[in-house]
Amino acid sequence: MAKDGLRKGDDVSWNSHGRKVTGKVRNKITGRTRAAGRTVDASEEEPQYEVESDKSGRTAVHKPQALHRKGKAS
């Protein structure tokens, strides 16, 4: 689980509908905003990350505990 230190461009993976998805971090979200087609309630204390799937190119938003930095032990 990647708690801190994720940056734009980092390679990450996450689970979606029972499958492992890989992609890149596009943006760290630290305030209320719209991203990936929904309203995201994030803060400096509880940021969320917009990620882009390598396979589909679609974006999603996840909490840091749902993301796993590729190539590192979780």
mmJSON file of the N, C-alpha and C atoms, coordinates in Angstrom:
{"data_MODEL":{"atom_site":{
"group_PDB":["ATOM","ATOM","ATOM","ATOM","ATOM","ATOM","ATOM","ATOM","ATOM","ATOM","ATOM","ATOM","ATOM","ATOM","ATOM","ATOM","ATOM","ATOM","ATOM","ATOM","ATOM","ATOM","ATOM","ATOM","ATOM","ATOM","ATOM","ATOM","ATOM","ATOM","ATOM","ATOM","ATOM","ATOM","ATOM","ATOM","ATOM","ATOM","ATOM","ATOM","ATOM","ATOM","ATOM","ATOM","ATOM","ATOM","ATOM","ATOM","ATOM","ATOM","ATOM","ATOM","ATOM","ATOM","ATOM","ATOM","ATOM","ATOM","ATOM","ATOM","ATOM","ATOM","ATOM","ATOM","ATOM","ATOM","ATOM","ATOM","ATOM","ATOM","ATOM","ATOM","ATOM","ATOM","ATOM","ATOM","ATOM","ATOM","ATOM","ATOM","ATOM","ATOM","ATOM","ATOM","ATOM","ATOM","ATOM","ATOM","ATOM","ATOM","ATOM","ATOM","ATOM","ATOM","ATOM","ATOM","ATOM","ATOM","ATOM","ATOM","ATOM","ATOM","ATOM","ATOM","ATOM","ATOM","ATOM","ATOM","ATOM","ATOM","ATOM","ATOM","ATOM","ATOM","ATOM","ATOM","ATOM","ATOM","ATOM","ATOM","ATOM","ATOM","ATOM","ATOM","ATOM","ATOM","ATOM","ATOM","ATOM","ATOM","ATOM","ATOM","ATOM","ATOM","ATOM","ATOM","ATOM","ATOM","ATOM","ATOM","ATOM","ATOM","ATOM","ATOM","ATOM","ATOM","ATOM","ATOM","ATOM","ATOM","ATOM","ATOM","ATOM","ATOM","ATOM","ATOM","ATOM","ATOM","ATOM","ATOM","ATOM","ATOM","ATOM","ATOM","ATOM","ATOM","ATOM","ATOM","ATOM","ATOM","ATOM","ATOM","ATOM","ATOM","ATOM","ATOM","ATOM","ATOM","ATOM","ATOM","ATOM","ATOM","ATOM","ATOM","ATOM","ATOM","ATOM","ATOM","ATOM","ATOM","ATOM","ATOM","ATOM","ATOM","ATOM","ATOM","ATOM","ATOM","ATOM","ATOM","ATOM","ATOM","ATOM","ATOM","ATOM","ATOM","ATOM","ATOM","ATOM","ATOM","ATOM","ATOM","ATOM","ATOM","ATOM","ATOM","ATOM","ATOM","ATOM","ATOM","ATOM","ATOM"],
"id":[1,2,3,4,5,6,7,8,9,10,11,12,13,14,15,16,17,18,19,20,21,22,23,24,25,26,27,28,29,30,31,32,33,34,35,36,37,38,39,40,41,42,43,44,45,46,47,48,49,50,51,52,53,54,55,56,57,58,59,60,61,62,63,64,65,66,67,68,69,70,71,72,73,74,75,76,77,78,79,80,81,82,83,84,85,86,87,88,89,90,91,92,93,94,95,96,97,98,99,100,101,102,103,104,105,106,107,108,109,110,111,112,113,114,115,116,117,118,119,120,121,122,123,124,125,126,127,128,129,130,131,132,133,134,135,136,137,138,139,140,141,142,143,144,145,146,147,148,149,150,151,152,153,154,155,156,157,158,159,160,161,162,163,164,165,166,167,168,169,170,171,172,173,174,175,176,177,178,179,180,181,182,183,184,185,186,187,188,189,190,191,192,193,194,195,196,197,198,199,200,201,202,203,204,205,206,207,208,209,210,211,212,213,214,215,216,217,218,219,220,221,222],
"type_symbol":["N","C","C","N","C","C","N","C","C","N","C","C","N","C","C","N","C","C","N","C","C","N","C","C","N","C","C","N","C","C","N","C","C","N","C","C","N","C","C","N","C","C","N","C","C","N","C","C","N","C","C","N","C","C","N","C","C","N","C","C","N","C","C","N","C","C","N","C","C","N","C","C","N","C","C","N","C","C","N","C","C","N","C","C","N","C","C","N","C","C","N","C","C","N","C","C","N","C","C","N","C","C","N","C","C","N","C","C","N","C","C","N","C","C","N","C","C","N","C","C","N","C","C","N","C","C","N","C","C","N","C","C","N","C","C","N","C","C","N","C","C","N","C","C","N","C","C","N","C","C","N","C","C","N","C","C","N","C","C","N","C","C","N","C","C","N","C","C","N","C","C","N","C","C","N","C","C","N","C","C","N","C","C","N","C","C","N","C","C","N","C","C","N","C","C","N","C","C","N","C","C","N","C","C","N","C","C","N","C","C","N","C","C","N","C","C","N","C","C","N","C","C"],
"label_atom_id":["N","CA","C","N","CA","C","N","CA","C","N","CA","C","N","CA","C","N","CA","C","N","CA","C","N","CA","C","N","CA","C","N","CA","C","N","CA","C","N","CA","C","N","CA","C","N","CA","C","N","CA","C","N","CA","C","N","CA","C","N","CA","C","N","CA","C","N","CA","C","N","CA","C","N","CA","C","N","CA","C","N","CA","C","N","CA","C","N","CA","C","N","CA","C","N","CA","C","N","CA","C","N","CA","C","N","CA","C","N","CA","C","N","CA","C","N","CA","C","N","CA","C","N","CA","C","N","CA","C","N","CA","C","N","CA","C","N","CA","C","N","CA","C","N","CA","C","N","CA","C","N","CA","C","N","CA","C","N","CA","C","N","CA","C","N","CA","C","N","CA","C","N","CA","C","N","CA","C","N","CA","C","N","CA","C","N","CA","C","N","CA","C","N","CA","C","N","CA","C","N","CA","C","N","CA","C","N","CA","C","N","CA","C","N","CA","C","N","CA","C","N","CA","C","N","CA","C","N","CA","C","N","CA","C","N","CA","C","N","CA","C","N","CA","C","N","CA","C","N","CA","C","N","CA","C","N","CA","C"],
"label_alt_id":[null,null,null,null,null,null,null,null,null,null,null,null,null,null,null,null,null,null,null,null,null,null,null,null,null,null,null,null,null,null,null,null,null,null,null,null,null,null,null,null,null,null,null,null,null,null,null,null,null,null,null,null,null,null,null,null,null,null,null,null,null,null,null,null,null,null,null,null,null,null,null,null,null,null,null,null,null,null,null,null,null,null,null,null,null,null,null,null,null,null,null,null,null,null,null,null,null,null,null,null,null,null,null,null,null,null,null,null,null,null,null,null,null,null,null,null,null,null,null,null,null,null,null,null,null,null,null,null,null,null,null,null,null,null,null,null,null,null,null,null,null,null,null,null,null,null,null,null,null,null,null,null,null,null,null,null,null,null,null,null,null,null,null,null,null,null,null,null,null,null,null,null,null,null,null,null,null,null,null,null,null,null,null,null,null,null,null,null,null,null,null,null,null,null,null,null,null,null,null,null,null,null,null,null,null,null,null,null,null,null,null,null,null,null,null,null,null,null,null,null,null,null],
"label_comp_id":["MET","MET","MET","ALA","ALA","ALA","LYS","LYS","LYS","ASP","ASP","ASP","GLY","GLY","GLY","LEU","LEU","LEU","ARG","ARG","ARG","LYS","LYS","LYS","GLY","GLY","GLY","ASP","ASP","ASP","ASP","ASP","ASP","VAL","VAL","VAL","SER","SER","SER","TRP","TRP","TRP","ASN","ASN","ASN","SER","SER","SER","HIS","HIS","HIS","GLY","GLY","GLY","ARG","ARG","ARG","LYS","LYS","LYS","VAL","VAL","VAL","THR","THR","THR","GLY","GLY","GLY","LYS","LYS","LYS","VAL","VAL","VAL","ARG","ARG","ARG","ASN","ASN","ASN","LYS","LYS","LYS","ILE","ILE","ILE","THR","THR","THR","GLY","GLY","GLY","ARG","ARG","ARG","THR","THR","THR","ARG","ARG","ARG","ALA","ALA","ALA","ALA","ALA","ALA","GLY","GLY","GLY","ARG","ARG","ARG","THR","THR","THR","VAL","VAL","VAL","ASP","ASP","ASP","ALA","ALA","ALA","SER","SER","SER","GLU","GLU","GLU","GLU","GLU","GLU","GLU","GLU","GLU","PRO","PRO","PRO","GLN","GLN","GLN","TYR","TYR","TYR","GLU","GLU","GLU","VAL","VAL","VAL","GLU","GLU","GLU","SER","SER","SER","ASP","ASP","ASP","LYS","LYS","LYS","SER","SER","SER","GLY","GLY","GLY","ARG","ARG","ARG","THR","THR","THR","ALA","ALA","ALA","VAL","VAL","VAL","HIS","HIS","HIS","LYS","LYS","LYS","PRO","PRO","PRO","GLN","GLN","GLN","ALA","ALA","ALA","LEU","LEU","LEU","HIS","HIS","HIS","ARG","ARG","ARG","LYS","LYS","LYS","GLY","GLY","GLY","LYS","LYS","LYS","ALA","ALA","ALA","SER","SER","SER"],
"label_asym_id":["A","A","A","A","A","A","A","A","A","A","A","A","A","A","A","A","A","A","A","A","A","A","A","A","A","A","A","A","A","A","A","A","A","A","A","A","A","A","A","A","A","A","A","A","A","A","A","A","A","A","A","A","A","A","A","A","A","A","A","A","A","A","A","A","A","A","A","A","A","A","A","A","A","A","A","A","A","A","A","A","A","A","A","A","A","A","A","A","A","A","A","A","A","A","A","A","A","A","A","A","A","A","A","A","A","A","A","A","A","A","A","A","A","A","A","A","A","A","A","A","A","A","A","A","A","A","A","A","A","A","A","A","A","A","A","A","A","A","A","A","A","A","A","A","A","A","A","A","A","A","A","A","A","A","A","A","A","A","A","A","A","A","A","A","A","A","A","A","A","A","A","A","A","A","A","A","A","A","A","A","A","A","A","A","A","A","A","A","A","A","A","A","A","A","A","A","A","A","A","A","A","A","A","A","A","A","A","A","A","A","A","A","A","A","A","A","A","A","A","A","A","A"],
"label_entity_id":["1","1","1","1","1","1","1","1","1","1","1","1","1","1","1","1","1","1","1","1","1","1","1","1","1","1","1","1","1","1","1","1","1","1","1","1","1","1","1","1","1","1","1","1","1","1","1","1","1","1","1","1","1","1","1","1","1","1","1","1","1","1","1","1","1","1","1","1","1","1","1","1","1","1","1","1","1","1","1","1","1","1","1","1","1","1","1","1","1","1","1","1","1","1","1","1","1","1","1","1","1","1","1","1","1","1","1","1","1","1","1","1","1","1","1","1","1","1","1","1","1","1","1","1","1","1","1","1","1","1","1","1","1","1","1","1","1","1","1","1","1","1","1","1","1","1","1","1","1","1","1","1","1","1","1","1","1","1","1","1","1","1","1","1","1","1","1","1","1","1","1","1","1","1","1","1","1","1","1","1","1","1","1","1","1","1","1","1","1","1","1","1","1","1","1","1","1","1","1","1","1","1","1","1","1","1","1","1","1","1","1","1","1","1","1","1","1","1","1","1","1","1"],
"label_seq_id":[1,1,1,2,2,2,3,3,3,4,4,4,5,5,5,6,6,6,7,7,7,8,8,8,9,9,9,10,10,10,11,11,11,12,12,12,13,13,13,14,14,14,15,15,15,16,16,16,17,17,17,18,18,18,19,19,19,20,20,20,21,21,21,22,22,22,23,23,23,24,24,24,25,25,25,26,26,26,27,27,27,28,28,28,29,29,29,30,30,30,31,31,31,32,32,32,33,33,33,34,34,34,35,35,35,36,36,36,37,37,37,38,38,38,39,39,39,40,40,40,41,41,41,42,42,42,43,43,43,44,44,44,45,45,45,46,46,46,47,47,47,48,48,48,49,49,49,50,50,50,51,51,51,52,52,52,53,53,53,54,54,54,55,55,55,56,56,56,57,57,57,58,58,58,59,59,59,60,60,60,61,61,61,62,62,62,63,63,63,64,64,64,65,65,65,66,66,66,67,67,67,68,68,68,69,69,69,70,70,70,71,71,71,72,72,72,73,73,73,74,74,74],
"pdbx_PDB_ins_code":[null,null,null,null,null,null,null,null,null,null,null,null,null,null,null,null,null,null,null,null,null,null,null,null,null,null,null,null,null,null,null,null,null,null,null,null,null,null,null,null,null,null,null,null,null,null,null,null,null,null,null,null,null,null,null,null,null,null,null,null,null,null,null,null,null,null,null,null,null,null,null,null,null,null,null,null,null,null,null,null,null,null,null,null,null,null,null,null,null,null,null,null,null,null,null,null,null,null,null,null,null,null,null,null,null,null,null,null,null,null,null,null,null,null,null,null,null,null,null,null,null,null,null,null,null,null,null,null,null,null,null,null,null,null,null,null,null,null,null,null,null,null,null,null,null,null,null,null,null,null,null,null,null,null,null,null,null,null,null,null,null,null,null,null,null,null,null,null,null,null,null,null,null,null,null,null,null,null,null,null,null,null,null,null,null,null,null,null,null,null,null,null,null,null,null,null,null,null,null,null,null,null,null,null,null,null,null,null,null,null,null,null,null,null,null,null,null,null,null,null,null,null],
"Cartn_x":[0.856,0.0,0.897,0.594,1.389,0.72,1.251,0.601,1.046,2.352,2.876,3.876,4.166,5.223,4.838,3.575,3.179,3.288,3.8,3.968,3.43,3.159,2.698,3.691,3.153,3.984,4.398,4.188,4.534,3.706,4.346,3.649,3.01,1.708,0.966,0.034,-0.477,-1.516,-2.603,-3.812,-4.946,-5.915,-6.83,-7.839,-9.115,-9.703,-10.955,-11.812,-12.944,-13.886,-13.208,-12.391,-11.752,-10.53,-10.083,-8.911,-7.859,-6.607,-5.503,-5.332,-5.297,-5.138,-3.817,-3.098,-1.867,-2.034,-1.306,-1.384,-0.423,-0.695,0.164,-0.654,0.007,-0.595,-0.615,-1.788,-1.915,-1.893,-2.479,-2.675,-2.941,-2.387,-2.72,-3.833,-4.927,-6.085,-6.126,-6.152,-6.129,-7.28,-8.305,-9.475,-10.687,-11.842,-13.076,-13.032,-13.221,-13.158,-13.885,-14.04,-14.58,-13.41,-13.383,-12.343,-12.896,-12.513,-12.947,-14.467,-15.158,-16.609,-17.381,-16.718,-17.436,-16.84,-17.578,-17.079,-16.201,-15.021,-14.056,-13.895,-14.086,-13.86,-12.52,-11.487,-10.151,-9.661,-8.572,-7.976,-6.471,-5.736,-4.294,-4.022,-4.872,-4.697,-5.106,-6.071,-6.563,-6.657,-5.495,-5.501,-6.021,-6.404,-6.747,-5.952,-5.859,-5.033,-5.833,-5.7,-6.281,-5.254,-5.7,-4.818,-5.387,-4.505,-4.919,-4.489,-5.426,-5.16,-4.259,-3.234,-2.358,-3.13,-4.046,-4.752,-5.858,-6.73,-7.903,-7.734,-6.805,-6.647,-7.669,-8.576,-9.595,-8.983,-9.627,-9.146,-10.053,-9.463,-10.182,-9.547,-10.234,-9.698,-9.685,-8.548,-8.406,-7.712,-8.014,-7.287,-5.915,-4.923,-3.567,-3.452,-4.26,-4.16,-4.631,-5.322,-5.781,-4.75,-3.715,-2.719,-1.442,-0.842,0.401,1.435,2.554,3.603,4.208,4.287,4.823,6.316,6.718,8.125,8.579,7.666,8.004,7.151,7.678,6.904,5.82,4.647,3.566,3.43],
"Cartn_y":[-1.172,0.0,1.228,2.182,3.404,4.513,4.794,5.795,7.206,7.418,8.749,8.675,9.815,9.88,9.576,9.341,9.152,10.487,10.415,11.632,11.417,12.513,12.455,11.633,10.684,9.848,8.53,8.357,7.087,5.951,4.803,3.598,2.93,2.663,2.066,0.976,0.178,-0.795,-0.68,-1.155,-1.158,-2.226,-2.587,-3.585,-2.889,-3.388,-2.849,-4.002,-4.183,-5.234,-6.6,-6.892,-8.192,-8.389,-7.345,-7.451,-6.436,-6.796,-5.886,-4.965,-3.678,-2.665,-1.949,-1.64,-0.867,0.46,1.455,2.767,3.737,5.013,6.075,7.079,7.679,8.768,9.998,10.611,11.845,13.081,12.957,14.148,13.77,14.54,14.412,15.413,14.943,15.796,16.086,17.379,17.764,18.687,18.727,19.545,18.987,19.565,19.116,19.543,18.575,18.852,17.756,17.96,16.905,16.274,14.954,14.212,12.843,12.326,10.997,10.868,11.96,11.93,11.967,12.302,12.371,13.458,13.806,14.767,14.033,14.582,13.975,14.884,14.33,15.063,14.633,15.399,15.101,16.303,16.125,17.215,16.988,17.957,17.793,16.593,16.407,15.306,13.962,13.972,12.747,12.943,12.969,13.179,11.952,12.171,11.079,11.305,10.264,10.337,9.986,10.828,10.52,9.678,8.527,7.599,7.309,6.949,6.62,5.194,4.393,3.0,2.913,2.057,1.827,1.196,0.299,-0.46,0.355,0.976,1.643,3.147,3.748,5.197,5.933,5.2,5.821,6.259,7.26,7.742,7.273,7.205,6.837,7.611,7.657,8.315,7.307,7.229,6.277,6.916,6.38,6.752,6.081,6.66,6.113,4.661,4.241,2.862,1.841,2.281,1.372,1.224,2.061,2.06,1.366,0.633,-0.087,0.365,0.893,1.345,0.124,0.151,-0.994,-1.15,-2.416,-2.709,-2.628,-2.309,-2.223,-3.212,-3.727,-4.638,-3.86,-4.482,-3.775,-4.199],
"Cartn_z":[0.0,0.0,0.0,-0.837,-0.954,-0.165,1.016,1.862,1.511,1.465,1.193,0.053,-0.505,-1.476,-2.904,-3.196,-4.592,-5.311,-6.532,-7.324,-8.724,-9.393,-10.778,-11.599,-12.368,-13.212,-12.591,-11.273,-10.626,-11.21,-11.42,-11.869,-10.665,-10.754,-9.646,-10.166,-9.23,-9.557,-8.508,-8.864,-7.953,-8.418,-7.546,-7.887,-8.327,-9.405,-9.92,-10.412,-9.789,-10.182,-10.247,-9.234,-9.135,-10.008,-10.673,-11.545,-11.135,-11.38,-11.11,-12.315,-12.053,-13.096,-12.845,-13.91,-13.782,-14.496,-14.011,-14.624,-13.982,-14.189,-13.676,-12.879,-11.885,-11.123,-12.015,-12.148,-12.94,-12.064,-10.847,-10.04,-8.591,-7.656,-6.239,-5.952,-5.374,-5.1,-3.605,-3.251,-1.838,-1.462,-2.283,-1.995,-2.709,-2.436,-3.088,-4.555,-5.449,-6.882,-7.65,-8.945,-9.816,-10.558,-10.527,-11.245,-11.589,-12.724,-13.176,-13.15,-13.455,-13.568,-12.269,-11.164,-9.888,-9.009,-7.948,-6.976,-5.973,-5.735,-4.819,-3.611,-2.418,-1.172,-0.604,-0.884,-0.384,0.414,1.134,1.906,1.978,2.514,2.708,3.608,4.634,5.583,4.988,4.081,3.449,1.934,1.269,-0.185,-0.926,-2.163,-3.067,-4.35,-5.164,-6.366,-7.6,-8.623,-9.924,-10.676,-11.16,-11.868,-13.249,-14.172,-15.537,-15.856,-16.324,-16.677,-17.904,-17.818,-18.974,-20.127,-19.816,-20.853,-21.532,-20.727,-21.303,-21.479,-20.733,-20.77,-19.925,-19.3,-18.451,-17.127,-16.516,-15.229,-14.106,-12.919,-11.706,-10.562,-9.425,-8.237,-7.104,-6.409,-5.312,-4.124,-2.944,-1.736,-1.802,-1.115,-1.221,-0.773,0.193,0.672,-0.361,-1.398,-2.456,-3.574,-3.559,-4.628,-4.175,-5.096,-4.822,-5.842,-5.351,-6.255,-6.936,-8.251,-9.002,-8.728,-8.604,-8.404,-6.967,-6.047,-4.63,-3.865,-2.784,-1.929,-1.228,-1.05,-0.376,1.051],
"occupancy":[1.0,1.0,1.0,1.0,1.0,1.0,1.0,1.0,1.0,1.0,1.0,1.0,1.0,1.0,1.0,1.0,1.0,1.0,1.0,1.0,1.0,1.0,1.0,1.0,1.0,1.0,1.0,1.0,1.0,1.0,1.0,1.0,1.0,1.0,1.0,1.0,1.0,1.0,1.0,1.0,1.0,1.0,1.0,1.0,1.0,1.0,1.0,1.0,1.0,1.0,1.0,1.0,1.0,1.0,1.0,1.0,1.0,1.0,1.0,1.0,1.0,1.0,1.0,1.0,1.0,1.0,1.0,1.0,1.0,1.0,1.0,1.0,1.0,1.0,1.0,1.0,1.0,1.0,1.0,1.0,1.0,1.0,1.0,1.0,1.0,1.0,1.0,1.0,1.0,1.0,1.0,1.0,1.0,1.0,1.0,1.0,1.0,1.0,1.0,1.0,1.0,1.0,1.0,1.0,1.0,1.0,1.0,1.0,1.0,1.0,1.0,1.0,1.0,1.0,1.0,1.0,1.0,1.0,1.0,1.0,1.0,1.0,1.0,1.0,1.0,1.0,1.0,1.0,1.0,1.0,1.0,1.0,1.0,1.0,1.0,1.0,1.0,1.0,1.0,1.0,1.0,1.0,1.0,1.0,1.0,1.0,1.0,1.0,1.0,1.0,1.0,1.0,1.0,1.0,1.0,1.0,1.0,1.0,1.0,1.0,1.0,1.0,1.0,1.0,1.0,1.0,1.0,1.0,1.0,1.0,1.0,1.0,1.0,1.0,1.0,1.0,1.0,1.0,1.0,1.0,1.0,1.0,1.0,1.0,1.0,1.0,1.0,1.0,1.0,1.0,1.0,1.0,1.0,1.0,1.0,1.0,1.0,1.0,1.0,1.0,1.0,1.0,1.0,1.0,1.0,1.0,1.0,1.0,1.0,1.0,1.0,1.0,1.0,1.0,1.0,1.0,1.0,1.0,1.0,1.0,1.0,1.0],
"B_iso_or_equiv":[0.0,0.0,0.0,0.0,0.0,0.0,0.0,0.0,0.0,0.0,0.0,0.0,0.0,0.0,0.0,0.0,0.0,0.0,0.0,0.0,0.0,0.0,0.0,0.0,0.0,0.0,0.0,0.0,0.0,0.0,0.0,0.0,0.0,0.0,0.0,0.0,0.0,0.0,0.0,0.0,0.0,0.0,0.0,0.0,0.0,0.0,0.0,0.0,0.0,0.0,0.0,0.0,0.0,0.0,0.0,0.0,0.0,0.0,0.0,0.0,0.0,0.0,0.0,0.0,0.0,0.0,0.0,0.0,0.0,0.0,0.0,0.0,0.0,0.0,0.0,0.0,0.0,0.0,0.0,0.0,0.0,0.0,0.0,0.0,0.0,0.0,0.0,0.0,0.0,0.0,0.0,0.0,0.0,0.0,0.0,0.0,0.0,0.0,0.0,0.0,0.0,0.0,0.0,0.0,0.0,0.0,0.0,0.0,0.0,0.0,0.0,0.0,0.0,0.0,0.0,0.0,0.0,0.0,0.0,0.0,0.0,0.0,0.0,0.0,0.0,0.0,0.0,0.0,0.0,0.0,0.0,0.0,0.0,0.0,0.0,0.0,0.0,0.0,0.0,0.0,0.0,0.0,0.0,0.0,0.0,0.0,0.0,0.0,0.0,0.0,0.0,0.0,0.0,0.0,0.0,0.0,0.0,0.0,0.0,0.0,0.0,0.0,0.0,0.0,0.0,0.0,0.0,0.0,0.0,0.0,0.0,0.0,0.0,0.0,0.0,0.0,0.0,0.0,0.0,0.0,0.0,0.0,0.0,0.0,0.0,0.0,0.0,0.0,0.0,0.0,0.0,0.0,0.0,0.0,0.0,0.0,0.0,0.0,0.0,0.0,0.0,0.0,0.0,0.0,0.0,0.0,0.0,0.0,0.0,0.0,0.0,0.0,0.0,0.0,0.0,0.0,0.0,0.0,0.0,0.0,0.0,0.0],
"pdbx_formal_charge":[null,null,null,null,null,null,null,null,null,null,null,null,null,null,null,null,null,null,null,null,null,null,null,null,null,null,null,null,null,null,null,null,null,null,null,null,null,null,null,null,null,null,null,null,null,null,null,null,null,null,null,null,null,null,null,null,null,null,null,null,null,null,null,null,null,null,null,null,null,null,null,null,null,null,null,null,null,null,null,null,null,null,null,null,null,null,null,null,null,null,null,null,null,null,null,null,null,null,null,null,null,null,null,null,null,null,null,null,null,null,null,null,null,null,null,null,null,null,null,null,null,null,null,null,null,null,null,null,null,null,null,null,null,null,null,null,null,null,null,null,null,null,null,null,null,null,null,null,null,null,null,null,null,null,null,null,null,null,null,null,null,null,null,null,null,null,null,null,null,null,null,null,null,null,null,null,null,null,null,null,null,null,null,null,null,null,null,null,null,null,null,null,null,null,null,null,null,null,null,null,null,null,null,null,null,null,null,null,null,null,null,null,null,null,null,null,null,null,null,null,null,null],
"auth_seq_id":[1,1,1,2,2,2,3,3,3,4,4,4,5,5,5,6,6,6,7,7,7,8,8,8,9,9,9,10,10,10,11,11,11,12,12,12,13,13,13,14,14,14,15,15,15,16,16,16,17,17,17,18,18,18,19,19,19,20,20,20,21,21,21,22,22,22,23,23,23,24,24,24,25,25,25,26,26,26,27,27,27,28,28,28,29,29,29,30,30,30,31,31,31,32,32,32,33,33,33,34,34,34,35,35,35,36,36,36,37,37,37,38,38,38,39,39,39,40,40,40,41,41,41,42,42,42,43,43,43,44,44,44,45,45,45,46,46,46,47,47,47,48,48,48,49,49,49,50,50,50,51,51,51,52,52,52,53,53,53,54,54,54,55,55,55,56,56,56,57,57,57,58,58,58,59,59,59,60,60,60,61,61,61,62,62,62,63,63,63,64,64,64,65,65,65,66,66,66,67,67,67,68,68,68,69,69,69,70,70,70,71,71,71,72,72,72,73,73,73,74,74,74],
"auth_comp_id":["MET","MET","MET","ALA","ALA","ALA","LYS","LYS","LYS","ASP","ASP","ASP","GLY","GLY","GLY","LEU","LEU","LEU","ARG","ARG","ARG","LYS","LYS","LYS","GLY","GLY","GLY","ASP","ASP","ASP","ASP","ASP","ASP","VAL","VAL","VAL","SER","SER","SER","TRP","TRP","TRP","ASN","ASN","ASN","SER","SER","SER","HIS","HIS","HIS","GLY","GLY","GLY","ARG","ARG","ARG","LYS","LYS","LYS","VAL","VAL","VAL","THR","THR","THR","GLY","GLY","GLY","LYS","LYS","LYS","VAL","VAL","VAL","ARG","ARG","ARG","ASN","ASN","ASN","LYS","LYS","LYS","ILE","ILE","ILE","THR","THR","THR","GLY","GLY","GLY","ARG","ARG","ARG","THR","THR","THR","ARG","ARG","ARG","ALA","ALA","ALA","ALA","ALA","ALA","GLY","GLY","GLY","ARG","ARG","ARG","THR","THR","THR","VAL","VAL","VAL","ASP","ASP","ASP","ALA","ALA","ALA","SER","SER","SER","GLU","GLU","GLU","GLU","GLU","GLU","GLU","GLU","GLU","PRO","PRO","PRO","GLN","GLN","GLN","TYR","TYR","TYR","GLU","GLU","GLU","VAL","VAL","VAL","GLU","GLU","GLU","SER","SER","SER","ASP","ASP","ASP","LYS","LYS","LYS","SER","SER","SER","GLY","GLY","GLY","ARG","ARG","ARG","THR","THR","THR","ALA","ALA","ALA","VAL","VAL","VAL","HIS","HIS","HIS","LYS","LYS","LYS","PRO","PRO","PRO","GLN","GLN","GLN","ALA","ALA","ALA","LEU","LEU","LEU","HIS","HIS","HIS","ARG","ARG","ARG","LYS","LYS","LYS","GLY","GLY","GLY","LYS","LYS","LYS","ALA","ALA","ALA","SER","SER","SER"],
"auth_asym_id":["A","A","A","A","A","A","A","A","A","A","A","A","A","A","A","A","A","A","A","A","A","A","A","A","A","A","A","A","A","A","A","A","A","A","A","A","A","A","A","A","A","A","A","A","A","A","A","A","A","A","A","A","A","A","A","A","A","A","A","A","A","A","A","A","A","A","A","A","A","A","A","A","A","A","A","A","A","A","A","A","A","A","A","A","A","A","A","A","A","A","A","A","A","A","A","A","A","A","A","A","A","A","A","A","A","A","A","A","A","A","A","A","A","A","A","A","A","A","A","A","A","A","A","A","A","A","A","A","A","A","A","A","A","A","A","A","A","A","A","A","A","A","A","A","A","A","A","A","A","A","A","A","A","A","A","A","A","A","A","A","A","A","A","A","A","A","A","A","A","A","A","A","A","A","A","A","A","A","A","A","A","A","A","A","A","A","A","A","A","A","A","A","A","A","A","A","A","A","A","A","A","A","A","A","A","A","A","A","A","A","A","A","A","A","A","A","A","A","A","A","A","A"],
"auth_atom_id":["N","CA","C","N","CA","C","N","CA","C","N","CA","C","N","CA","C","N","CA","C","N","CA","C","N","CA","C","N","CA","C","N","CA","C","N","CA","C","N","CA","C","N","CA","C","N","CA","C","N","CA","C","N","CA","C","N","CA","C","N","CA","C","N","CA","C","N","CA","C","N","CA","C","N","CA","C","N","CA","C","N","CA","C","N","CA","C","N","CA","C","N","CA","C","N","CA","C","N","CA","C","N","CA","C","N","CA","C","N","CA","C","N","CA","C","N","CA","C","N","CA","C","N","CA","C","N","CA","C","N","CA","C","N","CA","C","N","CA","C","N","CA","C","N","CA","C","N","CA","C","N","CA","C","N","CA","C","N","CA","C","N","CA","C","N","CA","C","N","CA","C","N","CA","C","N","CA","C","N","CA","C","N","CA","C","N","CA","C","N","CA","C","N","CA","C","N","CA","C","N","CA","C","N","CA","C","N","CA","C","N","CA","C","N","CA","C","N","CA","C","N","CA","C","N","CA","C","N","CA","C","N","CA","C","N","CA","C","N","CA","C","N","CA","C","N","CA","C","N","CA","C","N","CA","C","N","CA","C"],
"pdbx_PDB_model_num":[1,1,1,1,1,1,1,1,1,1,1,1,1,1,1,1,1,1,1,1,1,1,1,1,1,1,1,1,1,1,1,1,1,1,1,1,1,1,1,1,1,1,1,1,1,1,1,1,1,1,1,1,1,1,1,1,1,1,1,1,1,1,1,1,1,1,1,1,1,1,1,1,1,1,1,1,1,1,1,1,1,1,1,1,1,1,1,1,1,1,1,1,1,1,1,1,1,1,1,1,1,1,1,1,1,1,1,1,1,1,1,1,1,1,1,1,1,1,1,1,1,1,1,1,1,1,1,1,1,1,1,1,1,1,1,1,1,1,1,1,1,1,1,1,1,1,1,1,1,1,1,1,1,1,1,1,1,1,1,1,1,1,1,1,1,1,1,1,1,1,1,1,1,1,1,1,1,1,1,1,1,1,1,1,1,1,1,1,1,1,1,1,1,1,1,1,1,1,1,1,1,1,1,1,1,1,1,1,1,1,1,1,1,1,1,1,1,1,1,1,1,1]
}}}
